[in-house]
């Protein structure tokens, strides 16, 4: 256990080694990258057209555009509102890079945006997590170059083949991690890192309750929490998910439909309750989660897959002098240093075997609507990745 805990402290340093680098790199050339032969076939074809037009003088460098397919939301609703559109992706401006995406992480927040629970001006491209390769670099940018493998999280607009993005929100992907793993990992594991190491710092001897313990974040909370020396109680919806939660380190697993989980938690803890609850379910479990806490316990509500909790009076927290927080990973990774520190600890935990990523489902990008439907209807376990480029599965593996 001691070895595991030490491994958590020694995070991988992702900062540029060149002290003159601000965050990102390469020449300010606006030309089409020479690596086009390795690109997605659709993008490769479009680039050939663009190069031919540029060579003939029909286009100037400032007019060069790359075409890509994007999924857009023009109105809020179910999976059927996701519509593919051909979009033009221009050259990156100062502080930006253009990336060709190979794999996109599917997250419940994508559904919140699609339904309008989290608002964005329509039309918009949903998705907040992806992995890809830099294909162009903005003027004067240092620390990034064409061909770099990068990942990002928390930046809306991931459901696309190619995009522009602020370079300071990108994280370099270690060569030992393939694209699919990275797409499944960054946002969920960064969330787990923030919840376990920053929001409520889990220590040996703590008892923690994890809802949706077989889900993407829940699976990582079980693994990492157990490695930190905590007793982990997981709550799941089926026997199959219970088996996975146990494999992921949960010491006790409760199936929500099989009786009052509050009473079972009290039995497990000899009437004391847990130190912290990590609740991503929301409405269906909120008050019961509070009831599972011991005196001065902490309720961490970080999602609402069943809907937003009903309004409640603050006096509910008085019984036991309870703490309540609603964190988001973006508030814990606001600065470049915070982002790289968090990502470095995530990659270190993966390399050290403290966590493993369960990519239990992959879908082609064209089947994104079905993937969202399956996630929302709780047909998935672990992480789900949308494959944009089939070469993503051929990269180096952990």
TORVO-567132 format. One record per atom (N, C-alpha, C, O): residue in three letters; x, z, y. Coordinates in steps of 0.05 Angstrom, whole numbers, plus 5000, padded with zeros to 4 digits. Each point is the difference from the previous one (the first is absolute). Example, Ala and Ser with C-alpha at 12.3 -4.5 7.8 and 13.67 -1.06 7.14 Angstrom:
BEGIN
ALA526451564886;ALA498250005024;ALA501850005024;ALA502150135000;SER497249735021;SER501650015024;SER498550145022;SER501050045022;
//
This chain:
BEGIN
UNK501750004976;UNK498350005024;UNK501750005025;UNK499449865020;UNK502950304979;UNK501750015024;UNK501149735006;UNK500149925024;UNK500749934956;UNK501049735005;UNK498049825013;UNK500749845018;UNK496850184974;UNK497949845012;UNK499650075029;UNK499749835016;UNK500450434990;UNK499550085027;UNK502349925018;UNK499549935023;UNK502950084967;UNK502249905016;UNK499749705006;UNK500649915022;UNK498549944958;UNK499749725004;UNK498049935022;UNK500349805013;UNK497850374991;UNK498049965021;UNK501250035027;UNK499149865019;UNK502950314984;UNK501250055026;UNK501849775008;UNK500149925024;UNK501349964957;UNK502049795006;UNK498649735001;UNK500049854980;UNK498850095043;UNK498549755002;UNK502049775005;UNK502250045011;UNK496949724982;UNK501649765005;UNK500149945030;UNK497950005012;UNK504449954999;UNK500349945028;UNK499449705004;UNK501649834991;UNK496350115023;UNK499249725005;UNK500849905027;UNK499349785008;UNK502150385008;UNK500649925027;UNK502349805000;UNK501750004982;UNK498349815037;UNK502149805002;UNK502750145003;UNK500350195014;UNK501749714972;UNK502750125001;UNK501549925025;UNK501950145008;UNK497349645004;UNK501349915025;UNK498950165023;UNK497649985006;UNK504150185007;UNK499050175021;UNK498849855023;UNK498550125016;UNK502349634988;UNK498949845022;UNK497349894994;UNK498749895018;UNK500350154957;UNK497449894993;UNK497850195010;UNK500250244995;UNK497849655018;UNK497850175008;UNK498150044977;UNK499550234992;UNK499549564996;UNK498450034976;UNK500049754983;UNK499650024976;UNK500849765035;UNK499649764985;UNK501749765010;UNK501250045021;UNK499249704964;UNK502449825004;UNK499849705001;UNK497849894998;UNK504249985005;UNK500749724995;UNK499949835024;UNK499550105022;UNK501149654974;UNK500249825022;UNK497249955012;UNK498050054986;UNK501949875039;UNK497449955013;UNK499149724996;UNK498449905016;UNK502649974963;UNK499249724995;UNK497049984995;UNK498950164985;UNK499949635026;UNK497249954996;UNK499649784979;UNK497849904997;UNK504350034989;UNK499849784980;UNK498750104975;UNK499850244995;UNK499249574989;UNK498750074974;UNK502250104981;UNK502149874998;UNK497550354988;UNK502050114982;UNK500849804978;UNK498349844991;UNK504250185000;UNK501049814980;UNK499150094972;UNK500449854981;UNK498550395016;UNK499250104973;UNK497349894992;UNK498750124982;UNK500349665029;UNK497349914995;UNK499649934971;UNK497750004990;UNK504449934995;UNK499749914972;UNK498950234983;UNK498949954978;UNK501450305030;UNK499150224984;UNK497250105009;UNK499150204989;UNK499749675030;UNK497550105011;UNK497649934983;UNK500149834982;UNK497750325024;UNK497449934988;UNK499549715003;UNK500549895022;UNK498549974958;UNK499649705001;UNK498449915024;UNK500749805012;UNK497250344996;UNK498449925023;UNK501750015025;UNK500049825016;UNK501550404987;UNK501650035024;UNK502349805000;UNK500849905021;UNK500450054956;UNK502249814998;UNK499049725009;UNK501449875015;UNK496350054976;UNK498949745008;UNK499649995030;UNK500749805012;UNK498150414999;UNK499650005029;UNK502649995016;UNK500149875020;UNK501950264969;UNK502550005015;UNK501449734999;UNK501249925019;UNK498449934959;UNK501149734999;UNK498849835021;UNK501349845013;UNK496050194990;UNK498649855021;UNK501150075028;UNK500549825016;UNK499950444988;UNK500950095026;UNK502849905006;UNK500649905022;UNK501250114958;UNK502749915004;UNK500149705006;UNK501549915017;UNK496849944969;UNK499949715005;UNK499149955028;UNK501149825014;UNK496850334995;UNK499049955027;UNK502150085021;UNK500349875020;UNK501250354974;UNK502050095019;UNK502349805002;UNK501049945021;UNK499849954955;UNK502149805000;UNK499349755014;UNK501749875012;UNK495850064987;UNK499149755013;UNK499550035030;UNK499649815014;UNK500550444995;UNK499550055028;UNK497150055007;UNK499350045023;UNK499049954956;UNK497150045006;UNK499450295007;UNK498150065014;UNK503650134978;UNK499850285007;UNK502550105012;UNK502249914993;UNK497650265027;UNK502450145010;UNK500250264985;UNK498250094986;UNK504250045018;UNK500450264986;UNK497850205007;UNK499150154983;UNK500049855042;UNK498050195009;UNK497349954988;UNK498350175001;UNK501349594988;UNK497449934989;UNK499850034970;UNK497949954988;UNK504450124999;UNK500050024971;UNK498250234991;UNK500250225009;UNK498049714972;UNK498250204990;UNK500149994969;UNK500349784989;UNK499350444998;UNK499850024971;UNK497150064994;UNK498750175012;UNK500249684968;UNK497250054992;UNK500050204977;UNK501749994982;UNK496350185018;UNK499750204978;UNK497150054995;UNK498349975019;UNK501050124957;UNK497350084994;UNK499750305005;UNK501750164991;UNK496249925024;UNK499550285005;UNK497150064993;UNK498349835002;UNK501350424989;UNK497350104996;UNK499050135025;UNK501450185010;UNK496349745000;UNK499150115025;UNK497250134997;UNK498549934982;UNK501050275035;UNK497450135002;UNK498849925026;UNK501150075021;UNK496749794979;UNK498649925025;UNK497650185005;UNK499050025022;UNK500150124957;UNK497850205003;UNK500450214979;UNK501249954979;UNK497950295026;UNK500450224981;UNK498049984977;UNK497849915003;UNK503150184973;UNK498249994977;UNK501550034974;UNK502150134999;UNK496749764980;UNK501250024973;UNK502349804996;UNK500849875019;UNK500250114956;UNK502249824995;UNK499549715007;UNK501949855005;UNK495550084995;UNK499349725006;UNK500749925029;UNK500149765006;UNK500550435012;UNK500649925028;UNK502949915002;UNK500849905021;UNK500850144959;UNK502849915000;UNK500149704997;UNK499149894979;UNK501949975041;UNK500049715000;UNK502849895005;UNK501450095019;UNK499549724965;UNK502649875004;UNK499949815023;UNK498149845003;UNK504050175014;UNK500349815022;UNK502949915001;UNK501850154994;UNK498549605014;UNK502749905006;UNK500850085028;UNK498549945019;UNK503850194984;UNK500850095026;UNK502849895006;UNK501549934981;UNK499250055044;UNK502649915008;UNK501750245008;UNK499150175016;UNK503349854973;UNK501850225006;UNK502349895016;UNK501549844991;UNK498850255034;UNK502049905017;UNK502750124996;UNK500550144980;UNK501349815039;UNK502750124999;UNK499950295010;UNK498450065018;UNK503250124971;UNK500050285009;UNK501050035029;UNK501849865008;UNK496950315006;UNK500850075027;UNK502250224999;UNK500850084979;UNK500050005044;UNK502050215002;UNK499050264985;UNK497850085005;UNK503950034978;UNK499250244985;UNK498449944975;UNK499350194986;UNK500249565008;UNK498449934976;UNK501749854980;UNK502149895006;UNK496850104969;UNK501049814980;UNK497549874987;UNK497850105003;UNK502749684984;UNK497949884983;UNK500750054971;UNK502349964993;UNK495850124991;UNK500550054972;UNK498149844983;UNK497649975006;UNK503549924972;UNK498449874979;UNK499450224979;UNK501950114988;UNK495649955008;UNK499250224983;UNK499849914971;UNK499149794993;UNK501950394989;UNK499949944972;UNK497950184985;UNK498949914980;UNK500750335030;UNK498250194987;UNK498850185021;UNK501350085019;UNK496149994977;UNK498550165019;UNK498950244985;UNK498849974979;UNK501650275032;UNK498850244989;UNK497150025007;UNK499249975023;UNK499150094957;UNK497250055004;UNK499550305004;UNK500850164984;UNK497849915038;UNK499550285006;UNK497150045009;UNK498749815009;UNK500350434988;UNK497250065007;UNK499549965030;UNK497849945008;UNK504350095008;UNK499749965028;UNK499249715007;UNK498749955020;UNK502049864962;UNK499249725004;UNK497049984999;UNK498849855015;UNK499950314967;UNK497150004998;UNK498750135024;UNK498049915010;UNK503350315000;UNK498950135024;UNK499949805023;UNK498149995015;UNK504049854988;UNK500149805022;UNK497949794995;UNK498649925019;UNK501149984957;UNK498149794993;UNK497150095006;UNK498449855009;UNK501150414985;UNK497350105004;UNK499450095029;UNK497750065007;UNK504449965009;UNK499650095028;UNK500350305003;UNK499550105022;UNK501250054957;UNK500550295003;UNK502450055018;UNK500050185016;UNK502049654981;UNK502249995019;UNK499649735015;UNK499749794987;UNK500350225039;UNK499249765015;UNK502449855009;UNK502150115007;UNK497649624993;UNK501949825012;UNK498449775011;UNK497949934989;UNK502949955034;UNK498549785012;UNK499949774980;UNK502049914990;UNK495649985005;UNK499749774983;UNK500449755016;UNK499549995024;UNK501549794964;UNK501050004972;UNK502850134998;UNK501550015019;UNK499150104958;UNK502650124995;UNK500849964971;UNK498349944983;UNK504350095012;UNK501149984973;UNK500550284990;UNK501650145012;UNK497149954967;UNK500450274990;UNK502650034984;UNK501649814999;UNK498750424990;UNK502450064984;UNK502250125017;UNK500449935023;UNK501050284966;UNK501950155016;UNK502750034986;UNK501750165009;UNK498849704968;UNK502450044985;UNK500849754985;UNK498349884987;UNK504250045015;UNK500949764986;UNK503150004998;UNK501450155013;UNK499549674970;UNK502949954996;UNK500449705004;UNK498349844993;UNK504050095018;UNK500649725003;UNK502949955008;UNK501750174998;UNK498849585011;UNK502649915007;UNK500049905029;UNK498249865008;UNK503850225007;UNK500249915028;UNK500649705001;UNK501949914987;UNK496449945028;UNK500449715002;UNK500949925028;UNK500849775003;UNK498950405016;UNK500949945028;UNK500350265015;UNK498650194994;UNK503249815025;UNK500650245016;UNK499749945029;UNK500949795010;UNK498050405005;UNK499549975028;UNK502650005017;UNK502150084990;UNK497849825034;UNK502349985018;UNK501550275004;UNK498750205006;UNK503949804990;UNK501650235006;UNK499850234981;UNK501250215004;UNK497349764974;UNK499650224982;UNK502450044982;UNK501249814990;UNK499650445006;UNK502350074982;UNK499150184978;UNK498050145003;UNK503449854974;UNK499350174978;UNK498349884979;UNK499650114979;UNK499349655026;UNK498349854982;UNK500949714999;UNK500849905021;UNK499049984956;UNK500749724998;UNK498349854980;UNK498750134983;UNK501249615019;UNK498449844982;UNK500950054971;UNK502450004995;UNK495750044988;UNK500650064972;UNK499850294992;UNK500050074976;UNK499950115044;UNK499750294994;UNK497450064985;UNK497949895008;UNK502250284972;UNK497550094987;UNK499150265014;UNK501650195003;UNK496049815006;UNK499050225016;UNK497250084992;UNK498649844987;UNK500650405020;UNK497350104995;UNK499050135025;UNK501650085017;UNK495849954985;UNK498850155022;UNK497450134992;UNK498949934979;UNK500350275037;UNK497450134995;UNK498850075026;UNK501450035020;UNK495949994981;UNK498650095023;UNK499749805023;UNK499150085021;UNK501649674974;UNK499849795020;UNK497849814991;UNK500349864981;UNK497450145033;UNK497849844992;UNK500749705000;UNK501649915017;UNK497349944964;UNK500549724999;UNK501549914975;UNK501149785000;UNK498950384979;UNK501649944976;UNK498849794982;UNK501549884984;UNK495950065018;UNK498849814981;UNK500549715009;UNK498249865010;UNK504350064987;UNK500849735009;UNK502549924985;UNK501550174989;UNK499049575010;UNK502449904987;UNK502550045018;UNK502250054990;UNK497549925036;UNK502250035018;UNK499050115026;UNK497849955008;UNK504050215006;UNK499050135024;UNK502450065018;UNK502350004992;UNK497150075033;UNK501850115019;UNK499650315000;UNK497850094997;UNK504450065007;UNK499750295000;UNK502350125016;UNK502249885001;UNK497350355011;UNK502150145014;UNK502250094981;UNK499550124979;UNK503049815028;UNK502250054981;UNK500550304996;UNK501050074978;UNK498350105041;UNK500650284997;UNK498150144981;UNK500350244994;UNK497749624995;UNK498250124980;UNK500749914972;UNK498650074981;UNK503549785016;UNK500949914974;UNK502050194987;UNK501650125014;UNK498349894960;UNK501850174984;UNK501549814981;UNK498749854986;UNK503950165013;UNK501549844980;UNK499450104972;UNK499850244995;UNK499749574986;UNK499450074973;UNK502550004983;UNK501449804999;UNK499350424987;UNK502350014983;UNK499949784979;UNK497849934990;UNK504549965003;UNK500149784981;UNK499050084972;UNK499249824984;UNK500850435010;UNK499150104973;UNK497050014997;UNK499050044978;UNK499549915044;UNK497150024999;UNK498849725004;UNK500649865019;UNK497750064962;UNK498849735002;UNK497750015020;UNK499150215009;UNK500049554999;UNK498049975021;UNK497450144993;UNK498850125017;UNK500349854958;UNK497450114993;UNK500250315001;UNK498150135010;UNK504049984980;UNK500350295002;UNK500150105028;UNK498750195007;UNK502849675010;UNK500250085028;UNK497349985014;UNK499350185016;UNK499149614978;UNK497449975012;UNK498150224991;UNK498250095015;UNK502150014961;UNK498350214989;UNK500950275010;UNK498550194999;UNK504049835010;UNK501350265004;UNK499850115029;UNK499250235004;UNK501549605016;UNK500850115025;UNK497950175014;UNK500550245005;UNK497149654999;UNK498050165014;UNK499050244984;UNK499850225011;UNK499849744963;UNK498950224984;UNK502150224997;UNK499450245002;UNK503149694993;UNK502150204996;UNK500750135026;UNK500750245001;UNK499349615021;UNK500550125026;UNK497850205007;UNK500550215011;UNK497049724982;UNK497850195003;UNK500550254984;UNK499750235010;UNK501149744965;UNK500650234983;UNK502350175011;UNK499850255001;UNK502349625009;UNK502250145012;UNK499150175024;UNK500750235003;UNK497749655014;UNK499050145024;UNK498250244992;UNK500350215011;UNK498049744969;UNK498150224992;UNK501550234987;UNK499350235005;UNK502749714979;UNK501350214984;UNK502450135015;UNK500650234995;UNK500649625023;UNK502550105012;UNK499750065030;UNK501750145011;UNK496149775001;UNK499750045029;UNK497450145008;UNK500050205014;UNK497849694976;UNK497450115008;UNK499750294988;UNK499450185015;UNK501149844960;UNK500150274986;UNK502449984982;UNK500049854981;UNK502150315025;UNK502549984985;UNK499750154974;UNK500150244999;UNK499649604979;UNK499650124974;UNK502750114989;UNK502149875002;UNK497750374988;UNK502350144989;UNK499450104971;UNK497750004992;UNK504450074993;UNK499550114973;UNK498250245002;UNK500250175017;UNK497949854964;UNK498150225000;UNK497349935013;UNK498150144995;UNK501849655021;UNK497549925012;UNK498149884979;UNK500949894980;UNK496550155024;UNK498049864984;UNK498649805017;UNK498950085021;UNK501049674971;UNK498949795017;UNK497749864984;UNK500249974976;UNK497849955039;UNK497749854988;UNK500149725011;UNK500049965025;UNK499949844957;UNK500249725008;UNK497549864991;UNK499549984976;UNK498949925042;UNK497749834993;UNK500949714995;UNK502149925010;UNK496349934975;UNK500749734993;UNK502849994989;UNK501749845008;UNK498950344973;UNK502750044990;UNK501249774985;UNK502449994996;UNK496049814996;UNK501049774987;UNK500249765018;UNK500649784991;UNK498850265035;UNK500149785019;UNK502849955010;UNK501950134990;UNK498449685028;UNK502749925009;UNK501550235013;UNK502350054992;UNK496550095027;UNK501350235012;UNK499850244982;UNK502050154998;UNK495749904989;UNK499750234983;UNK502050014978;UNK501150224994;UNK499549564994;UNK502049984978;UNK502750105011;UNK501450154986;UNK499449765038;UNK502650085011;UNK500050295008;UNK502050144998;UNK495749965012;UNK499850295007;UNK500450174975;UNK501450215001;UNK497549714977;UNK500350154975;UNK503050004991;UNK501150214994;UNK500149565006;UNK502849984991;UNK501950165019;UNK501550164990;UNK498249795035;UNK501950125020;UNK499450305002;UNK501950165002;UNK495649914999;UNK499350295002;UNK501150154976;UNK501050225003;UNK498749674973;UNK501150134976;UNK503050035002;UNK501150214992;UNK500249585017;UNK503050015002;UNK500950215021;UNK502250104997;UNK496149965022;UNK500650205020;UNK499650284990;UNK500650205014;UNK498349834962;UNK499650264988;UNK497350125003;UNK499550234994;UNK498649615016;UNK497250095004;UNK498549984974;UNK500649834982;UNK497350335015;UNK498049964979;UNK497949815011;UNK498850055021;UNK500849734965;UNK498349785010;UNK497350004984;UNK500049994976;UNK497850035039;UNK497449974988;UNK498949735010;UNK499749965025;UNK499649864957;UNK499049745008;UNK497049984994;UNK499150114980;UNK499549745037;UNK497249954996;UNK499649704997;UNK501049855017;UNK497750064962;UNK499649714995;UNK497149954991;UNK498450194998;UNK501049564998;UNK497249934993;UNK499649934970;UNK497750004991;UNK504449934994;UNK499749924972;UNK502250124983;UNK502050105009;UNK497549884965;UNK502050094980;UNK502649845002;UNK502250114997;UNK497549635007;UNK502349825002;UNK501850095023;UNK502450014998;UNK496350045025;UNK501550095023;UNK501250274997;UNK502150065010;UNK496550114974;UNK501150274994;UNK502649984985;UNK501950155005;UNK498249664976;UNK502449974984;UNK502349915018;UNK502350094996;UNK497249735023;UNK502149915017;UNK500950225018;UNK502450045004;UNK495850125007;UNK500850225018;UNK501750204985;UNK501950115012;UNK497549954963;UNK501750184984;UNK502849884996;UNK502050145002;UNK498149604993;UNK502649874996;UNK501650015026;UNK502550005000;UNK496150005023;UNK501350015026;UNK500850285009;UNK501050035022;UNK498550174961;UNK501050265007;UNK497950215007;UNK500750235005;UNK496749694995;UNK498050205005;UNK499950204977;UNK499849934977;UNK500350335030;UNK499950214980;UNK497250054990;UNK499650084977;UNK498449885040;UNK497250034993;UNK498549765011;UNK500549935023;UNK497749954962;UNK498549775009;UNK497050064996;UNK499250074978;UNK499349905043;UNK497150044999;UNK498549745004;UNK500749845017;UNK497350124967;UNK498349765003;UNK497650085017;UNK498550184992;UNK501249695030;UNK498150095021;UNK497150024989;UNK498550185009;UNK500749654973;UNK497350004990;UNK499450224980;UNK497850044992;UNK504350094999;UNK499850204979;UNK499950285011;UNK501750174994;UNK496349895022;UNK499750275010;UNK501250045028;UNK501249825011;UNK498650434998;UNK500850085027;UNK503150025001;UNK501150194988;UNK500249635026;UNK503050025000;UNK500950235017;UNK502350104995;UNK496150005023;UNK500850245016;UNK500350244981;UNK502050145002;UNK496149904981;UNK500150224982;UNK502349984981;UNK501350204993;UNK499349554998;UNK502349964982;UNK502650065014;UNK501950104988;UNK498349825037;UNK502450065015;UNK500450305003;UNK502350104998;UNK495650045007;UNK500250295003;UNK500950134973;UNK501650195000;UNK497449704978;UNK500950104974;UNK502949954995;UNK501550184991;UNK499449585016;UNK502949934996;UNK501850185016;UNK502250084992;UNK496949995033;UNK501650155018;UNK499450305000;UNK500750155019;UNK497949944960;UNK499250294998;UNK498550105025;UNK500450225009;UNK497949605001;UNK498450085023;UNK501349975027;UNK498650055021;UNK503949884980;UNK501549995025;UNK499449745016;UNK499850015025;UNK499949774962;UNK499849745014;UNK502749875003;UNK502050124993;UNK498049655018;UNK502549845003;UNK501150035028;UNK498650075019;UNK504049874983;UNK501350015027;UNK499249775017;UNK499850025025;UNK499849744963;UNK499449765016;UNK498349824983;UNK500449974976;UNK497749895037;UNK498449794988;UNK500749745014;UNK499949985024;UNK500749814960;UNK500449735010;UNK497549844993;UNK499749934976;UNK498650015043;UNK497449884995;UNK499849735014;UNK499949985025;UNK499949814959;UNK499749735011;UNK497149904995;UNK499449765006;UNK498950404983;UNK497349924993;UNK498150035023;UNK498449825005;UNK501750405009;UNK498450045024;UNK497350134994;UNK499950224990;UNK498049645017;UNK497350115000;UNK499250154975;UNK498950225001;UNK501749664976;UNK499050114974;UNK501550264992;UNK499050154983;UNK503349905028;UNK501650234991;UNK500850195022;UNK501350204994;UNK498149745031;UNK501250145022;UNK499550304999;UNK501950165000;UNK495649924999;UNK499450295001;UNK500950144975;UNK501050235001;UNK498949644976;UNK501050124975;UNK503050035001;UNK501150204990;UNK500349625023;UNK502950025003;UNK500750255016;UNK501850144993;UNK496749905029;UNK500550245016;UNK499650254983;UNK501450205003;UNK496649804979;UNK499450234983;UNK502250054980;UNK500150224988;UNK501649595007;UNK502150034980;UNK502550145012;UNK501850084985;UNK498349955041;UNK502450115013;UNK500150304998;UNK498050145001;UNK504549964997;UNK500450295002;UNK500250085030;UNK499949825017;UNK500350434989;UNK500250095028;UNK502449865013;UNK502249994989;UNK497349925035;UNK502049855016;UNK500949744987;UNK502249905006;UNK496149994977;UNK500649754987;UNK499649775019;UNK498850035022;UNK502249734970;UNK500049775018;UNK498449774987;UNK500649924977;UNK497449985037;UNK498549774991;UNK501149755014;UNK499949985024;UNK501249834960;UNK501149765011;UNK498149774992;UNK499949914977;UNK498550005042;UNK498149784996;UNK501449745010;UNK500349975024;UNK500449864957;UNK501549765009;UNK498649744992;UNK501249785000;UNK496250234994;UNK498549764993;UNK497150074996;UNK499250234999;UNK499249564999;UNK497150044997;UNK498849774983;UNK498349855010;UNK502650134965;UNK499049784983;UNK497050024995;UNK498749804995;UNK500250445007;UNK497150044996;UNK498550005026;UNK497550045000;UNK503949945022;UNK498750015026;UNK501150245016;UNK501450174989;UNK498049835037;UNK501050225017;UNK498450264994;UNK497649994995;UNK503850235005;UNK498750264995;UNK497850055021;UNK500149905023;UNK497850244969;UNK497950075018;UNK501150205021;UNK501850154995;UNK497049855029;UNK500850205020;UNK499750284990;UNK498250064985;UNK503750125023;UNK499950284991;UNK500850185023;UNK501249905019;UNK498150354979;UNK500850195020;UNK502750124994;UNK500750034977;UNK500850035044;UNK502650124997;UNK500050264985;UNK502150084989;UNK495750055011;UNK499850264986;UNK500649984970;UNK500650194987;UNK499149565002;UNK500649964972;UNK502950074994;UNK500650094978;UNK501149865042;UNK502950054996;UNK500750305002;UNK502250084993;UNK495950085018;UNK500650285004;UNK500250154974;UNK501550204999;UNK497149724981;UNK500250134974;UNK502649934987;UNK500449794987;UNK501550395016;UNK502749964989;UNK502049915022;UNK502349954993;UNK496850035032;UNK501849905021;UNK501449744992;UNK502449995000;UNK495949824994;UNK501049744989;UNK501149825021;UNK499250015024;UNK502649814968;UNK501049795018;UNK498949734991;UNK499749954976;UNK499849885043;UNK498949734994;UNK501649805016;UNK500350035025;UNK500549754963;UNK501449795014;UNK499149734990;UNK499449974976;UNK500749835041;UNK499449724992;UNK502349825009;UNK499949875021;UNK502350134963;UNK502449855008;UNK499849704993;UNK498549924983;UNK503149935031;UNK500549724993;UNK503049964999;UNK501550115016;UNK499449724965;UNK502849964997;UNK501349885025;UNK502450045004;UNK496149815011;UNK501149875024;UNK500950205021;UNK501949965015;UNK496650274986;UNK500850205020;UNK502550154991;UNK501350145016;UNK499549844959;UNK502450124990;UNK502349804998;UNK502250084992;UNK497349685015;UNK502249795000;UNK499849845026;UNK500449764999;UNK499150375023;UNK499749865025;UNK502649875010;UNK500049785010;UNK502250374987;UNK502549905010;UNK501549854978;UNK499450034976;UNK502549815032;UNK501749854981;UNK501450204981;UNK500149954976;UNK501050265035;UNK501450194984;UNK498250144980;UNK500750044976;UNK496850035032;UNK498150134982;UNK499349814978;UNK499750084977;UNK499949665029;UNK499349804980;UNK502249974979;UNK499450004976;UNK503149975034;UNK502249964981;UNK500650254984;UNK500749984976;UNK499050255035;UNK500450254985;UNK497950034978;UNK500750064977;UNK496849885030;UNK497950024980;UNK500449794978;UNK499950074976;UNK500649685031;UNK500449794980;UNK502550064983;UNK500049954976;UNK502150155037;UNK502450074985;UNK499550214978;UNK501149984978;UNK497350225029;UNK499450214981;UNK498249894977;UNK500350084977;UNK498049735030;UNK498349874980;UNK501749844980;UNK499750034976;UNK502149805035;UNK501749844982;UNK501850184984;UNK500749934977;UNK500350295034;UNK501750194985;UNK498450124977;UNK501150044978;UNK496450045028;UNK498450124979;UNK499549814977;UNK499950074977;UNK499749675030;UNK499649804979;UNK502549964984;UNK499949994976;UNK502449985038;UNK502549964986;UNK500850244983;UNK501249964979;UNK498050285029;UNK500750244985;UNK498150064978;UNK500350204986;UNK497649645010;UNK498150044979;UNK498050225005;UNK498550084983;UNK501450015042;UNK498150215008;UNK497249895001;UNK498050134992;UNK501749625017;UNK497549865000;UNK500349734986;UNK502249885000;UNK495750034989;UNK499949724989;UNK497449885011;UNK498050145004;UNK502149605000;UNK497749865011;UNK498449874977;UNK501149854984;UNK496450215015;UNK498249884980;UNK498649765013;UNK498050035013;UNK503149734982;UNK498649765009;UNK498249924977;UNK500849834984;UNK496950285016;UNK498249954977;UNK498349755003;UNK498849914980;UNK501149985044;UNK498449765004;UNK501549825020;UNK501050095020;UNK499149654973;UNK500849805020;UNK497949785001;UNK498849934979;UNK500849965044;UNK498149785004;UNK501449795017;UNK501650065017;UNK497749684978;UNK500949805018;UNK498850045028;UNK497850115002;UNK503649815019;UNK499050035027;UNK497249895003;UNK498450105015;UNK501149684970;UNK497449875002;UNK497750174990;UNK497749955006;UNK502950264978;UNK498050184988;UNK499950275015;UNK499250204988;UNK501549805037;UNK500150255015;UNK497250145001;UNK499850244998;UNK498149605006;UNK497350115002;UNK499350164975;UNK498950215001;UNK501849674975;UNK499450134975;UNK501750264997;UNK499150204990;UNK503449785019;UNK501850244998;UNK498850235017;UNK500050234991;UNK499049715033;UNK498850205016;UNK497550124987;UNK499650245000;UNK498849584988;UNK497650094987;UNK500750194977;UNK498750214997;UNK503349724987;UNK500850174977;UNK501050275010;UNK499550214988;UNK502149795033;UNK501150255011;UNK497750185010;UNK499950244995;UNK498249645019;UNK497850155012;UNK498250124978;UNK498850215004;UNK500949644974;UNK498250094979;UNK501550174979;UNK499050064979;UNK503550035028;UNK501650184984;UNK500649894972;UNK500150154981;UNK500349595018;UNK500849874975;UNK503049994996;UNK501049914980;UNK500550175040;UNK502949985000;UNK501350284996;UNK498750205006;UNK503849804985;UNK501650245000;UNK502749935011;UNK500849765001;UNK500750445008;UNK502649955012;UNK499849815023;UNK498250015016;UNK503849814986;UNK500249825023;UNK499149724993;UNK500249914977;UNK498949945043;UNK499149734997;UNK501649835020;UNK500250075023;UNK500749704968;UNK501649825017;UNK498849724999;UNK499249904979;UNK500749975045;UNK499249725002;UNK502449835001;UNK501850045016;UNK498349764966;UNK502449834997;UNK499649755017;UNK498249844995;UNK503550145025;UNK499949765018;UNK501749784989;UNK499349765001;UNK503150314989;UNK501949814990;UNK500850094972;UNK500950234996;UNK498849594984;UNK500550084972;UNK502950084996;UNK500650134980;UNK501349795037;UNK502850084997;UNK500350305005;UNK502150114993;UNK495950025018;UNK500250295006;UNK500550154974;UNK501450215001;UNK497549714977;UNK500350144975;UNK502649954986;UNK500650124980;UNK501049695031;UNK502549934987;UNK502450145013;UNK502349964992;UNK497250205029;UNK502250135014;UNK501250224983;UNK499050064978;UNK503250065032;UNK501350224986;UNK498150224994;UNK498350075017;UNK501950054960;UNK498250224992;UNK501550275000;UNK502450014998;UNK495950205006;UNK501250275001;UNK501250074973;UNK501150224997;
//
